[in-house]
Amino acid sequence: MRNQNQPVAIEGYPFIGIFAFLTLVFALLDWSFLAVLLLLLTLFTVYFFRNPDRTIPVDENLVVAPADGKVVFVGTVQEERFLHQPMCKVSIFMSVFNVHVNRVPVSGAVKDQFYNKGKFLNAALDKASLENEQAGMVLETASGQRFLVVQIAGLIARRIVTYPVVGDLLQRGQRYGLIRFGSRVDLYMPADVRLQVSLGDRCLGGETIVGQMS
């Protein structure tokens, strides 16, 4: 699977290359203002697509955050699309300054996947969970517990990337995809998971503990 060791996600290479090339062109033309502007844009693009290592908690009963960012929703909801039962839901909003590489919340097998076209509302809004463009996958742990993790596009996000396919076995904390430019990830957990985050908390994908399985 891609981006397991690269310090910068490979999806960013084309953008970085274009901006770096234009920086060089305008520098050679001695158009200093545009050259500096494009250099800053190149550096920001590298920063946006950064792919840092994370320290994954050892205990397999711990559920880790699937994304970096701010917790904008915590609560119990009725999940009707796939699991058809009450579930704990944690939503994490990623601004353009957060790492956008997403992480697997629990070890398990990919049992189902979906991709829905939709709107590009502000990803911090609750209605973005159902109305925005999104991609999700159902994970089943060795003990049979099922989780749903959904990548959701935001106002300026226009590309959701998901690497696994149905049948893949994933490890907790493993990188599994990304969303380009400002977005959100919703994590649905069994109702008996003990939540470890609160509204407004800041998370690090693959490292912050969001719940503990019974």
C-alpha beads as a LAMMPS data file, in Angstrom:
LAMMPS data file: protein, C-alpha beads

214 atoms
213 bonds

1 atom types
1 bond types

-500.0 500.0 xlo xhi
-500.0 500.0 ylo yhi
-500.0 500.0 zlo zhi

Masses

1 110.0

Atoms # bond

1 1 1 0.000 0.000 0.000
2 1 1 1.223 3.503 -0.809
3 1 1 2.728 6.101 1.516
4 1 1 3.835 3.721 4.271
5 1 1 7.370 5.148 4.468
6 1 1 7.466 8.287 2.323
7 1 1 7.897 11.543 4.311
8 1 1 5.693 13.290 1.728
9 1 1 2.592 11.595 0.279
10 1 1 3.120 10.672 -3.368
11 1 1 -0.213 12.262 -4.314
12 1 1 1.477 15.609 -3.695
13 1 1 4.389 15.049 -6.082
14 1 1 2.660 16.430 -9.222
15 1 1 1.616 19.625 -7.437
16 1 1 5.030 20.103 -5.859
17 1 1 6.732 19.509 -9.214
18 1 1 4.537 22.009 -11.068
19 1 1 4.957 24.745 -8.471
20 1 1 8.716 24.140 -8.208
21 1 1 9.075 24.279 -12.004
22 1 1 7.139 27.548 -12.213
23 1 1 9.247 28.970 -9.373
24 1 1 12.391 28.193 -11.362
25 1 1 10.960 29.689 -14.570
26 1 1 10.000 32.979 -12.942
27 1 1 13.296 33.120 -11.056
28 1 1 15.198 32.770 -14.343
29 1 1 13.002 35.504 -15.853
30 1 1 13.890 37.654 -12.822
31 1 1 10.225 38.079 -11.915
32 1 1 11.045 38.143 -8.233
33 1 1 7.564 38.658 -6.796
34 1 1 6.019 35.729 -8.655
35 1 1 9.078 33.567 -7.995
36 1 1 8.839 34.167 -4.238
37 1 1 5.076 33.630 -4.261
38 1 1 5.439 30.322 -6.090
39 1 1 8.276 29.257 -3.815
40 1 1 6.013 29.802 -0.803
41 1 1 3.264 27.842 -2.556
42 1 1 5.713 25.014 -3.259
43 1 1 6.793 24.894 0.385
44 1 1 3.197 24.947 1.603
45 1 1 2.303 22.080 -0.739
46 1 1 5.173 20.021 0.679
47 1 1 3.916 20.887 4.167
48 1 1 0.320 19.961 3.283
49 1 1 1.277 16.539 1.917
50 1 1 3.642 15.728 4.799
51 1 1 3.384 12.154 6.036
52 1 1 4.924 11.926 9.522
53 1 1 5.525 8.749 11.485
54 1 1 3.340 8.198 14.522
55 1 1 3.673 6.174 17.722
56 1 1 0.859 3.614 17.598
57 1 1 -0.472 2.474 21.024
58 1 1 0.372 -1.168 21.749
59 1 1 -2.948 -2.315 23.243
60 1 1 -5.091 -3.777 20.422
61 1 1 -8.263 -2.913 22.348
62 1 1 -7.583 0.779 21.813
63 1 1 -9.203 2.626 18.909
64 1 1 -6.990 5.318 17.399
65 1 1 -7.960 8.479 15.577
66 1 1 -8.284 8.005 11.818
67 1 1 -7.236 11.601 11.144
68 1 1 -5.478 14.662 12.475
69 1 1 -7.672 17.577 13.465
70 1 1 -10.384 18.824 15.801
71 1 1 -13.220 16.716 17.189
72 1 1 -16.423 18.404 15.976
73 1 1 -18.931 15.720 16.972
74 1 1 -19.103 13.072 19.701
75 1 1 -22.247 11.124 20.415
76 1 1 -24.493 8.135 19.781
77 1 1 -26.282 7.931 16.430
78 1 1 -28.345 5.409 14.499
79 1 1 -26.142 4.199 11.623
80 1 1 -28.548 3.123 8.867
81 1 1 -26.393 2.767 5.757
82 1 1 -24.389 -0.339 6.610
83 1 1 -24.500 -1.451 10.226
84 1 1 -28.136 -0.582 11.046
85 1 1 -27.654 -0.109 14.768
86 1 1 -26.871 2.583 17.361
87 1 1 -23.175 3.475 17.279
88 1 1 -20.731 5.876 18.880
89 1 1 -19.730 8.486 16.341
90 1 1 -16.621 10.677 16.456
91 1 1 -16.101 13.278 13.716
92 1 1 -12.703 14.887 13.142
93 1 1 -12.380 18.044 11.043
94 1 1 -9.119 18.592 9.173
95 1 1 -8.169 22.151 8.263
96 1 1 -5.657 22.806 5.480
97 1 1 -2.961 22.975 8.165
98 1 1 -3.516 19.406 9.409
99 1 1 -1.868 16.251 8.105
100 1 1 -4.302 14.786 5.567
101 1 1 -3.002 11.211 5.432
102 1 1 -5.627 9.014 7.099
103 1 1 -4.996 6.084 9.459
104 1 1 -6.754 2.785 10.178
105 1 1 -8.573 3.057 13.561
106 1 1 -8.588 -0.687 14.410
107 1 1 -6.944 -3.819 13.043
108 1 1 -9.318 -5.855 10.933
109 1 1 -10.569 -6.952 7.527
110 1 1 -12.236 -4.659 5.004
111 1 1 -15.759 -6.085 4.677
112 1 1 -17.437 -3.434 2.556
113 1 1 -16.752 -0.110 0.839
114 1 1 -18.720 2.683 -0.786
115 1 1 -18.200 5.928 -2.660
116 1 1 -20.928 8.551 -2.990
117 1 1 -20.803 11.719 -5.026
118 1 1 -22.277 14.689 -3.230
119 1 1 -21.985 18.310 -2.204
120 1 1 -18.942 20.209 -0.969
121 1 1 -20.368 21.863 2.141
122 1 1 -18.193 23.046 4.998
123 1 1 -16.938 19.728 6.418
124 1 1 -17.314 21.023 9.987
125 1 1 -21.121 21.018 9.609
126 1 1 -23.075 17.973 10.853
127 1 1 -25.032 17.686 7.590
128 1 1 -21.767 17.163 5.709
129 1 1 -21.777 13.595 7.102
130 1 1 -24.611 12.649 4.743
131 1 1 -24.656 15.293 2.003
132 1 1 -20.985 15.703 1.023
133 1 1 -18.948 13.603 -1.369
134 1 1 -17.533 10.706 0.642
135 1 1 -15.911 7.288 0.704
136 1 1 -16.233 4.751 3.496
137 1 1 -15.211 1.274 4.513
138 1 1 -16.473 -1.254 7.040
139 1 1 -13.790 -2.930 9.169
140 1 1 -14.343 -6.137 11.120
141 1 1 -11.981 -6.991 13.966
142 1 1 -10.824 -10.500 14.862
143 1 1 -13.465 -10.556 17.610
144 1 1 -16.245 -9.731 15.135
145 1 1 -16.808 -6.078 16.069
146 1 1 -17.573 -3.815 13.134
147 1 1 -16.471 -0.228 12.590
148 1 1 -17.310 2.232 9.829
149 1 1 -14.826 4.938 8.847
150 1 1 -15.887 7.582 6.312
151 1 1 -13.680 10.089 4.481
152 1 1 -15.687 13.219 3.631
153 1 1 -14.747 15.979 1.189
154 1 1 -15.037 19.589 2.331
155 1 1 -15.365 23.065 0.823
156 1 1 -12.201 22.853 -1.276
157 1 1 -11.456 19.133 -1.108
158 1 1 -11.941 17.597 -4.522
159 1 1 -10.257 14.232 -4.270
160 1 1 -10.682 11.364 -1.819
161 1 1 -8.069 8.614 -2.049
162 1 1 -8.565 5.186 -0.429
163 1 1 -5.968 2.436 -0.923
164 1 1 -7.529 -0.793 0.503
165 1 1 -10.060 -3.019 -1.241
166 1 1 -12.601 -5.465 0.176
167 1 1 -10.804 -8.437 1.722
168 1 1 -7.638 -6.588 2.724
169 1 1 -6.346 -7.075 6.264
170 1 1 -5.346 -3.765 7.811
171 1 1 -3.306 -2.941 10.885
172 1 1 -4.314 -0.299 13.410
173 1 1 -2.486 2.949 12.716
174 1 1 -1.611 1.964 9.144
175 1 1 -1.947 4.693 6.505
176 1 1 -4.903 3.913 4.269
177 1 1 -5.666 7.037 2.231
178 1 1 -5.936 10.815 2.206
179 1 1 -8.200 13.704 1.289
180 1 1 -6.859 16.706 -0.561
181 1 1 -7.406 20.108 1.050
182 1 1 -9.686 20.583 4.067
183 1 1 -12.034 17.755 4.965
184 1 1 -13.441 15.435 7.640
185 1 1 -13.415 11.821 8.790
186 1 1 -16.331 10.204 10.626
187 1 1 -15.676 7.118 12.744
188 1 1 -18.596 4.896 13.826
189 1 1 -17.812 2.488 16.678
190 1 1 -19.831 -0.163 18.547
191 1 1 -22.037 1.412 21.208
192 1 1 -20.143 -0.284 24.053
193 1 1 -16.804 1.325 23.134
194 1 1 -15.639 3.601 25.946
195 1 1 -15.013 7.034 24.456
196 1 1 -11.716 8.727 25.280
197 1 1 -12.220 12.070 23.499
198 1 1 -14.497 15.058 23.949
199 1 1 -15.853 17.783 21.706
200 1 1 -13.098 20.235 20.783
201 1 1 -10.189 17.853 21.452
202 1 1 -7.264 17.813 19.015
203 1 1 -6.268 14.456 17.537
204 1 1 -3.233 12.959 15.850
205 1 1 -4.092 10.221 13.369
206 1 1 -2.873 6.786 14.412
207 1 1 -1.727 8.052 17.806
208 1 1 -4.575 9.708 19.733
209 1 1 -6.810 7.168 21.519
210 1 1 -10.479 7.884 20.749
211 1 1 -11.998 4.797 22.366
212 1 1 -11.434 1.486 24.115
213 1 1 -13.143 -1.751 23.132
214 1 1 -14.674 -3.930 25.829

Bonds

1 1 1 2
2 1 2 3
3 1 3 4
4 1 4 5
5 1 5 6
6 1 6 7
7 1 7 8
8 1 8 9
9 1 9 10
10 1 10 11
11 1 11 12
12 1 12 13
13 1 13 14
14 1 14 15
15 1 15 16
16 1 16 17
17 1 17 18
18 1 18 19
19 1 19 20
20 1 20 21
21 1 21 22
22 1 22 23
23 1 23 24
24 1 24 25
25 1 25 26
26 1 26 27
27 1 27 28
28 1 28 29
29 1 29 30
30 1 30 31
31 1 31 32
32 1 32 33
33 1 33 34
34 1 34 35
35 1 35 36
36 1 36 37
37 1 37 38
38 1 38 39
39 1 39 40
40 1 40 41
41 1 41 42
42 1 42 43
43 1 43 44
44 1 44 45
45 1 45 46
46 1 46 47
47 1 47 48
48 1 48 49
49 1 49 50
50 1 50 51
51 1 51 52
52 1 52 53
53 1 53 54
54 1 54 55
55 1 55 56
56 1 56 57
57 1 57 58
58 1 58 59
59 1 59 60
60 1 60 61
61 1 61 62
62 1 62 63
63 1 63 64
64 1 64 65
65 1 65 66
66 1 66 67
67 1 67 68
68 1 68 69
69 1 69 70
70 1 70 71
71 1 71 72
72 1 72 73
73 1 73 74
74 1 74 75
75 1 75 76
76 1 76 77
77 1 77 78
78 1 78 79
79 1 79 80
80 1 80 81
81 1 81 82
82 1 82 83
83 1 83 84
84 1 84 85
85 1 85 86
86 1 86 87
87 1 87 88
88 1 88 89
89 1 89 90
90 1 90 91
91 1 91 92
92 1 92 93
93 1 93 94
94 1 94 95
95 1 95 96
96 1 96 97
97 1 97 98
98 1 98 99
99 1 99 100
100 1 100 101
101 1 101 102
102 1 102 103
103 1 103 104
104 1 104 105
105 1 105 106
106 1 106 107
107 1 107 108
108 1 108 109
109 1 109 110
110 1 110 111
111 1 111 112
112 1 112 113
113 1 113 114
114 1 114 115
115 1 115 116
116 1 116 117
117 1 117 118
118 1 118 119
119 1 119 120
120 1 120 121
121 1 121 122
122 1 122 123
123 1 123 124
124 1 124 125
125 1 125 126
126 1 126 127
127 1 127 128
128 1 128 129
129 1 129 130
130 1 130 131
131 1 131 132
132 1 132 133
133 1 133 134
134 1 134 135
135 1 135 136
136 1 136 137
137 1 137 138
138 1 138 139
139 1 139 140
140 1 140 141
141 1 141 142
142 1 142 143
143 1 143 144
144 1 144 145
145 1 145 146
146 1 146 147
147 1 147 148
148 1 148 149
149 1 149 150
150 1 150 151
151 1 151 152
152 1 152 153
153 1 153 154
154 1 154 155
155 1 155 156
156 1 156 157
157 1 157 158
158 1 158 159
159 1 159 160
160 1 160 161
161 1 161 162
162 1 162 163
163 1 163 164
164 1 164 165
165 1 165 166
166 1 166 167
167 1 167 168
168 1 168 169
169 1 169 170
170 1 170 171
171 1 171 172
172 1 172 173
173 1 173 174
174 1 174 175
175 1 175 176
176 1 176 177
177 1 177 178
178 1 178 179
179 1 179 180
180 1 180 181
181 1 181 182
182 1 182 183
183 1 183 184
184 1 184 185
185 1 185 186
186 1 186 187
187 1 187 188
188 1 188 189
189 1 189 190
190 1 190 191
191 1 191 192
192 1 192 193
193 1 193 194
194 1 194 195
195 1 195 196
196 1 196 197
197 1 197 198
198 1 198 199
199 1 199 200
200 1 200 201
201 1 201 202
202 1 202 203
203 1 203 204
204 1 204 205
205 1 205 206
206 1 206 207
207 1 207 208
208 1 208 209
209 1 209 210
210 1 210 211
211 1 211 212
212 1 212 213
213 1 213 214
